[in-house]
Amino acid sequence: MNKYRLSDETRQHHYPENGETRTVTLRQIIALRDFADVTAGTTGGWIDDESALSQQGHCWIYNSDSVVFAGARIEDNARLLDTCAVSHQAQISDNVTVQASQIRGKCHLFGDACILQHCEIIAARGLTPDAEKILQIYERAIVSRSRIVHQAQIYGDVFVNQAFVEHRAEIFGSARIEGNEENNVWICDCASVSGHARIIAGRGEDAIPTLRYGAVVTDDAVVEGNCVLKQRVRIGGHAWLQGGPLLLDDNVMIHGRARIRGDVIIEHEVDISGDAVIETFDGEQIHLRGQKVISGDQRITRTPLLGSL
C-alpha cells in the first residue's frame, strides 16, 4: 500500500542551471496512512515525480518549503527536516537526516549520516582522472554548516563543522574538523584527515587551517589556526601545530610529540619527530629548508645557521 499521494495542486519552482533560470513543476506529498511519526493526511514537501520519494520505508520530506526534483531520490528511512532542496540525481538513503540544507548533483548520502544546519553539498564529476567517482557522505558522519563539493568523501565517526571540503579530499575515522563563526577550515584537492586528528580554526584574521595537494593529518595530531599544509606533507602521532602563520610544503613529516608554533616555514625534505619543539616569539620567523632531521628533545627558537643541523 502506498504511503503518500501527490496533490492535484501544482507549484512552479525556479532554479539556476548553466547560467540560466529553469523551471520545474512540483506537486506536494500527502500521507495516506500513519507511519513513523507521520499521520495520515499530513502534507509534506514538493516533488516533481513519484520516483523522487520512495513509497517504501519511513522516508519523508517534512517541511512544506522543501523541494526534491531533477532525478534526486529519497528512500529507506531518510528524513528531510526544515527547508531543504535536493536535486540533480542526488541520492539519500538508509537513516540519513538532512536539515535545512541544499544538495545538488550526483552523490550518495547513506548509513546514519547527518547533514545539519545550512550545509551546501554540490557534487560534480569529471574534475580528476577518477572521473566517475561520486561525492559520498556515509556511516555516522556528522556535517554541519559546511560546503562540500566535487568528489569529496566523508565517512566513519567524523564531525565536520564550518568547513569547506572540495575535490577529492577525504575525512574519515574519528577526525574532527572544527571551524567557527569567524573562520572556516579548508580541506582541498586530495588532502586527507583521519584517525583522531583535529583541525581547528582560530579566532581573528586569517586563522584558517588549510590542507591542500595531498597533505595528510592522521593519528592524534592537532593542527590549529593559521596553518597551510601543502604538497606531500604528513602530520601524525601526537604532533601539535599552531600557526602564526605556519607553512609546510614539499615532503615535510611531523610526528612523535613534536610541537611547532608561531611564524614558521618548513619546506623541502624535513623530518621532525620525538619531543622536538620549534617555536617563534613576537616579530620573529623561523625558516627550515632542505633535508633536515630534527628529533629527540631539540628546541629551535630561531633559524639555524647554515650547516648547523
Buried (B, 14 or more C-beta within 10 A) or exposed (E): EEBBBBBEEEEEBEBEEEEEEEEBEBBBBBBBEEBEEBEEEBBBBBBBBBEBBBBEBBBBBBBEEBBBBBBBBBBBBBBBBBBBBBBBBBBBBBBBBBBBBBBBBBBBBBBBBBBBBBBBBBBBBEBEEEEEBBBBBBBBBBBBBBBBBBBBBBBBBBBBBBBBBBBBBBBBBBBBBBBBEEBBBBBBBBBBBBBBBBBBBBEEEEBBBBBBBBBBBBBBBBBBBBBBBBBBBBBBBBBBBBBBBBBBBBBBBBBBBBBBBBBBBBBEBBBBBBBBBBBBEEEEEBEBBEEBEBBEEBEBEEBEEEEEB
